[in-house]
Amino acid sequence: MVSAAGAGPLAGIRVIDLSTILAGPLACQLLGDYGAEVIKIEHPVKGDGMRGHGPSKDGVALWWKEISRNKRAVALNIKDPDGAAVLLDLVATADVLVENFRPGTLEKWGLGPSVLHARNPRLVVARVTGFGQTGPYAQRAGFGTLVEAMSGFAYLTGPADGPPTLPAFGLADSICGIAASSAIAMALLHRERTGEGQVIDLDLLSPLTTAVGPGPTAYQQLGIVETRHGNRSTNNAPRNTYQTRDGHWVAVSSSAQSIAERVMRLVGHPEVIDEPWFASGRGRAGHADEIDAYVGGWVGERDRDEVVRAFTEAGAAVAPIYSARDLVEDEHVRSTGMLTEVEDDELGPVLMHNVMWRMSASPGAIRFTGRPLGADTEDVLAGLGYDADRVDDLRSRQVIA
């Protein structure tokens, strides 16, 4: 795993992306961002379902441009025996394979881990599913929405007198995709030390339940089940969203005692700092009505920019609640390159999220955007030694495109 200067820490690593919507593709995007050669496998006729997700421009899916960036596009029907044979030839050259079919699907096609490892014992096989490869729920459909419900996230989200609330985006899949990239990196490090490939069994549920917090521990130890409380926290106050005079919203947090004290001085109520209950986050949360009245009243008399400026000068914690437009226009986001424009053959300059973390010695890079269906099929098969006649035969039978 030695990378050339500036090529990213995963340069020289070949990844086969068999996954779709959304955790597996995000994991492979991250690997590609940091130098891995990712080969995206899609059905030659149907393509990948991600091509139909989210908004499009002139028939070109915008999300695809980001989630499939740095990936070579190969159209291959692995259900066909000849397509499976092509995949095995590719596996022999690969370091990682990522899939998210329902448990048993690869085995049904004669492509289970034992077959893959017979061809390449050093292969890291990452299997991403809703509920894992074993257990009573293994064969259930595993969409992120179901996991957001079962993890405790929806139960804790929303107003106290309202229904459980689901996120407006792929939360479970995204957290799982980031976790999967970490697991794959660990497996590659293990392989460097031992020469052994392995199978990673990662379900969507585990990462999100971890993110939701220690609810199971609190239940087991204390019999406590936390409930919904809107934007408030049971651990500290002030912690809420507040509307400004000009109709915007800001979020205030005071996880640290010193921050809570600064907020109360700023809004003109330093007297509450001396109350015995103010000395702990839990104590303040028990008086959230009183604190919110003070903070909300002060914020509501001022425009957003004045509120943010005053909080910042006071060393208190506040942030404006942004739309996508606000994020694009934010000076910090622009100056740090959190979003970046990448040239695309179909759309011209495309604004997208930059690589996720900054590394001083081996930075990541976006080399190209998501590509059309089958754009790299011939080139990849030529690299495996397939001649033009064999490629034409496979294409004529729609094994490839």
C-alpha distance (Angstrom), angle and dihedral (degrees) to the residues before:
residue distance angle dihedral
M1 . . .
V2 3.81 . .
S3 3.78 112.3 .
A4 3.75 129.3 -154.5
A5 3.79 115.5 -114.2
G6 3.78 109.4 -75.5
A7 3.80 93.3 2.4
G8 3.81 96.3 106.7
P9 3.80 130.5 -103.4
L10 3.81 93.1 -83.9
A11 3.80 97.1 51.5
G12 3.79 108.9 138.4
I13 3.82 93.2 30.1
R14 3.82 115.3 117.2
V15 3.81 117.2 -153.1
I16 3.81 126.3 -168.9
D17 3.80 110.6 -152.1
L18 3.81 110.3 -157.3
S19 3.80 92.9 156.9
T20 3.77 133.2 104.8
I21 3.84 139.2 -167.4
L22 3.07 110.9 31.2
A23 3.81 134.2 -49.2
G24 3.80 97.8 53.6
P25 3.81 95.6 44.8
L26 3.81 90.7 49.6
A27 3.81 91.3 50.6
C28 3.81 89.4 51.6
Q29 3.80 91.5 45.8
L30 3.80 89.3 56.5
L31 3.81 91.7 48.2
G32 3.79 89.5 50.2
D33 3.79 92.1 47.7
Y34 3.78 88.5 60.4
G35 3.76 97.7 49.9
A36 3.80 108.2 -79.6
E37 3.79 118.6 136.5
V38 3.80 102.0 -123.1
I39 3.80 119.9 -164.0
K40 3.79 110.7 -161.4
I41 3.82 113.3 -152.0
E42 3.81 117.5 -154.8
H43 3.77 134.8 170.5
P44 3.83 107.4 -92.1
V45 3.82 93.7 -130.6
K46 3.80 106.6 26.4
G47 3.78 99.0 34.8
D48 3.78 120.3 -159.1
G49 3.79 120.8 -40.8
M50 3.80 90.1 -129.1
R51 3.79 88.0 71.9
G52 3.80 87.5 71.0
H53 3.80 97.5 46.6
G54 3.78 123.0 102.3
P55 3.80 129.8 -5.3
S56 3.78 123.6 -29.0
K57 3.79 136.3 -159.2
D58 3.79 119.5 -143.1
G59 3.80 88.3 -16.0
V60 3.80 93.4 -52.0
A61 3.83 114.4 122.7
L62 3.80 109.8 -127.6
W63 3.81 97.7 -159.5
W64 3.81 89.2 53.7
K65 3.79 89.9 61.2
E66 3.81 90.2 62.9
I67 3.81 104.8 31.4
S68 3.83 91.6 48.9
R69 3.79 98.5 39.3
N70 3.81 115.7 130.8
K71 3.83 88.8 21.4
R72 3.79 125.7 119.7
A73 3.81 109.6 -134.6
V74 3.81 116.5 -128.7
A75 3.81 121.5 173.6
L76 3.82 108.4 -150.7
N77 3.79 133.3 153.4
I78 3.81 102.4 -140.9
K79 3.82 91.3 -179.2
D80 3.80 88.3 70.2
P81 3.84 111.9 81.9
D82 3.79 90.6 -128.0
G83 3.78 89.8 49.4
A84 3.80 90.2 49.8
A85 3.80 88.6 52.0
V86 3.81 90.0 53.4
L87 3.80 89.8 50.3
L88 3.80 91.3 52.1
D89 3.78 90.2 51.7
L90 3.80 87.4 52.6
V91 3.81 91.7 46.4
A92 3.79 89.1 57.7
T93 3.82 88.1 64.0
A94 3.81 97.5 40.5
D95 3.79 137.6 92.8
V96 3.81 101.0 -163.4
L97 3.80 136.7 25.6
V98 3.81 121.3 -168.8
E99 3.81 121.6 -165.7
N100 3.79 136.1 164.6
F101 3.80 104.5 -172.7
R102 3.78 119.1 136.8
P103 3.84 110.4 -82.4
G104 3.79 111.6 -79.7
T105 3.81 95.9 23.3
L106 3.79 97.0 106.2
E107 3.80 89.3 44.7
K108 3.82 89.5 52.9
W109 3.79 89.5 55.8
G110 3.80 92.1 48.2
L111 3.80 92.0 -107.3
G112 3.80 103.1 106.8
P113 3.81 121.4 141.7
S114 3.80 93.0 -92.9
V115 3.82 90.2 57.7
L116 3.80 92.2 44.2
H117 3.80 92.4 49.3
A118 3.79 91.7 47.0
R119 3.79 86.1 60.8
N120 3.82 95.1 39.6
P121 3.84 118.4 10.9
R122 3.82 91.1 -173.9
L123 3.81 93.7 59.6
V124 3.81 119.7 122.0
V125 3.82 108.1 -144.8
A126 3.81 114.3 -162.7
R127 3.80 113.0 -165.4
V128 3.82 112.7 -167.6
T129 3.81 117.0 -171.4
G130 3.77 139.1 152.4
F131 3.79 97.0 -104.8
G132 3.80 107.2 6.3
Q133 3.78 135.1 -99.9
T134 3.83 95.1 -70.8
G135 3.78 138.9 35.1
P136 3.82 135.3 66.3
Y137 3.81 93.7 -64.1
A138 3.81 98.3 44.5
Q139 3.81 93.7 108.0
R140 3.79 95.7 46.4
A141 3.78 120.0 109.3
G142 3.78 103.6 -95.0
F143 3.79 109.3 -151.8
G144 3.79 120.1 160.1
T145 3.80 92.5 -116.4
L146 3.80 90.7 62.6
V147 3.79 90.9 50.6
E148 3.80 92.3 47.3
A149 3.79 85.7 56.4
M150 3.81 97.2 45.5
S151 3.82 97.9 40.5
G152 3.79 94.2 68.1
F153 3.79 92.4 -108.8
A154 3.81 96.7 111.8
Y155 3.82 92.0 40.8
L156 3.81 90.1 58.7
T157 3.81 97.3 39.3
G158 3.79 124.7 88.1
P159 3.80 137.0 31.5
A160 3.79 118.9 -39.5
D161 3.81 92.2 -114.2
G162 3.80 95.4 41.4
P163 3.80 137.4 77.5
P164 3.80 125.2 -80.9
T165 3.81 107.9 -82.4
L166 3.79 129.2 -137.1
P167 3.82 122.1 -150.2
A168 3.79 119.3 -101.0
F169 3.82 91.9 -128.5
G170 3.82 140.7 39.3
L171 3.79 97.1 -73.0
A172 3.82 99.3 154.9
D173 3.79 93.7 44.2
S174 3.80 93.4 47.0
I175 3.80 95.1 50.2
C176 3.80 89.7 45.8
G177 3.80 91.9 49.4
I178 3.79 91.7 53.8
A179 3.81 89.9 46.5
A180 3.81 90.5 49.4
S181 3.80 92.3 54.6
S182 3.80 88.5 53.5
A183 3.80 92.4 48.4
I184 3.81 91.2 49.9
A185 3.80 91.5 50.3
M186 3.83 89.2 51.8
A187 3.79 91.1 49.6
L188 3.80 90.8 50.6
L189 3.80 90.1 51.1
H190 3.82 89.3 50.5
R191 3.79 89.2 50.8
E192 3.79 91.1 51.4
R193 3.80 88.7 56.0
T194 3.81 99.5 40.6
G195 3.80 108.4 17.1
E196 3.82 89.1 -124.8
G197 3.77 127.4 131.3
Q198 3.80 119.0 -153.3
V199 3.80 146.3 -176.8
I200 3.81 121.3 -101.4
D201 3.81 114.3 -154.3
L202 3.82 106.3 -163.1
D203 3.79 124.1 169.0
L204 3.81 126.7 -164.7
L205 3.79 92.3 -125.2
S206 3.82 100.0 62.4
P207 3.83 100.0 59.6
L208 3.80 94.0 45.8
T209 3.82 94.6 47.5
T210 3.80 86.6 52.9
A211 3.81 90.6 51.3
V212 3.81 92.1 48.6
G213 3.80 88.6 60.7
P214 3.80 143.1 -131.0
G215 3.80 97.4 -30.4
P216 3.83 93.8 127.9
T217 3.81 90.5 51.8
A218 3.80 92.3 49.6
Y219 3.79 90.2 48.8
Q220 3.82 93.4 48.2
Q221 3.79 94.7 45.5
L222 3.81 102.6 34.2
G223 3.79 107.7 13.0
I224 3.81 88.8 -118.6
V225 3.81 122.3 150.1
E226 3.79 112.4 -173.2
T227 3.81 117.2 -140.9
R228 3.79 136.6 -157.5
H229 3.78 117.5 -69.6
G230 3.79 103.8 167.5
N231 3.79 114.3 -125.6
R232 3.77 93.5 -20.1
S233 3.78 125.4 100.4
T234 3.79 129.2 -137.0
N235 3.81 88.1 -145.6
N236 3.79 103.0 56.1
A237 3.80 147.9 -1.4
P238 2.94 144.3 -112.9
R239 3.78 89.1 45.4
N240 3.77 113.4 134.9
T241 3.77 146.6 92.6
Y242 3.79 118.7 -89.1
Q243 3.79 131.3 -168.5
T244 3.77 119.5 -126.2
R245 3.80 127.0 -140.7
D246 3.81 92.3 -101.3
G247 3.81 93.4 54.5
H248 3.81 100.0 -98.6
W249 3.79 126.4 121.8
V250 3.79 131.5 -129.3
A251 3.80 132.0 -169.9
V252 3.80 121.6 -137.0
S253 3.80 125.7 -163.3
S254 3.80 130.1 -176.5
S255 3.77 106.9 177.6
A256 3.82 89.5 145.8
Q257 3.80 119.9 66.0
S258 3.79 92.2 -133.0
I259 3.81 91.2 55.0
A260 3.81 92.0 51.5
E261 3.79 89.9 52.2
R262 3.82 92.3 49.7
V263 3.79 91.2 51.0
M264 3.78 93.4 52.3
R265 3.80 92.3 48.3
L266 3.80 90.0 48.9
V267 3.82 94.1 52.1
G268 3.79 92.0 48.1
H269 3.80 102.5 -104.4
P270 3.80 107.5 104.5
E271 3.78 90.4 146.1
V272 3.81 92.8 79.2
I273 3.81 90.6 61.9
D274 3.81 88.8 74.4
E275 3.80 93.6 54.2
P276 3.83 111.5 109.8
W277 3.81 91.9 -128.1
F278 3.82 91.9 56.5
A279 3.80 92.2 68.8
S280 3.83 94.5 81.0
G281 3.77 136.1 43.4
R282 3.79 92.1 -124.1
G283 3.78 90.5 49.4
R284 3.79 92.0 52.2
A285 3.81 91.1 46.4
G286 3.81 87.9 57.1
H287 3.81 88.6 59.7
A288 3.81 96.7 42.8
D289 3.82 93.5 128.3
E290 3.77 91.5 59.5
I291 3.81 94.7 42.5
D292 3.80 93.8 45.6
A293 3.79 90.4 51.7
Y294 3.80 90.3 55.6
V295 3.79 96.4 43.8
G296 3.80 96.1 38.5
G297 3.79 92.1 48.6
W298 3.80 92.5 51.9
V299 3.81 94.1 45.2
G300 3.81 92.6 46.7
E301 3.81 91.2 59.3
R302 3.82 93.2 57.7
D303 3.80 139.6 58.7
R304 3.80 119.6 -108.6
D305 3.79 97.5 -105.7
E306 3.81 91.6 50.8
V307 3.81 91.2 49.2
V308 3.80 93.5 49.9
R309 3.79 92.0 45.5
A310 3.81 93.9 49.1
F311 3.81 93.6 47.2
T312 3.79 91.2 47.5
E313 3.81 92.9 50.1
A314 3.81 90.0 48.4
G315 3.82 92.3 51.5
A316 3.81 91.0 -117.2
A317 3.81 125.5 138.7
V318 3.79 118.5 -105.4
A319 3.79 137.0 140.6
P320 3.79 132.6 -176.2
I321 3.79 114.6 -117.0
Y322 3.79 104.4 -114.8
S323 3.75 136.9 -152.8
A324 3.80 119.4 -154.5
R325 3.82 88.1 -92.7
D326 3.80 91.6 54.6
L327 3.80 91.2 48.9
V328 3.80 92.2 52.2
E329 3.81 91.4 49.6
D330 3.82 97.5 44.4
E331 3.81 113.5 118.9
H332 3.82 94.5 -141.5
V333 3.80 93.0 50.0
R334 3.80 89.9 49.3
S335 3.79 96.5 45.2
T336 3.81 95.1 48.3
G337 3.80 94.6 45.9
M338 3.79 92.5 -122.4
L339 3.80 85.7 149.3
T340 3.78 120.7 36.3
E341 3.79 139.0 -176.7
V342 3.80 117.3 -120.1
E343 3.79 123.7 -170.6
D344 3.81 113.8 -116.6
D345 3.81 127.0 -168.7
E346 3.81 92.9 -136.7
L347 3.80 104.0 35.1
G348 3.79 106.4 23.0
P349 3.83 115.4 -135.5
V350 3.82 109.8 12.2
L351 3.80 121.3 -166.7
M352 3.80 112.9 -140.1
H353 3.79 142.8 149.6
N354 3.77 112.2 -69.8
V355 3.81 122.8 -130.4
M356 3.79 108.0 -55.9
W357 3.80 102.8 -121.3
R358 3.78 134.6 26.8
M359 3.81 118.3 -124.9
S360 3.78 119.7 -171.1
A361 3.81 98.2 -154.2
S362 3.81 103.8 29.3
P363 3.79 110.1 22.2
G364 3.78 124.3 -174.6
A365 3.79 125.4 -120.6
I366 3.79 142.3 -165.4
R367 3.78 104.3 -125.3
F368 3.81 98.3 175.1
T369 3.79 141.0 -15.0
G370 3.81 129.5 -106.7
R371 3.78 110.3 -59.0
P372 3.82 135.5 -138.1
L373 3.80 119.8 -88.3
G374 3.80 111.3 -73.4
A375 3.80 94.4 -1.4
D376 3.81 92.6 142.7
T377 3.81 102.5 29.4
E378 3.81 97.1 107.4
D379 3.79 94.0 44.0
V380 3.81 94.0 49.8
L381 3.82 93.2 46.4
A382 3.80 90.6 48.1
G383 3.78 87.1 55.3
L384 3.81 87.8 56.8
G385 3.82 90.5 53.5
Y386 3.82 98.5 -101.6
D387 3.80 112.0 151.6
A388 3.80 125.8 -141.8
D389 3.83 94.7 -98.5
R390 3.79 92.6 54.4
V391 3.81 91.8 46.6
D392 3.81 90.9 49.8
D393 3.80 90.8 50.0
L394 3.79 92.7 51.5
R395 3.79 91.2 47.1
S396 3.81 93.0 49.2
R397 3.81 88.7 57.8
Q398 3.82 93.2 44.7
V399 3.79 91.7 -116.6
I400 3.78 85.7 127.0
A401 3.79 136.9 13.9
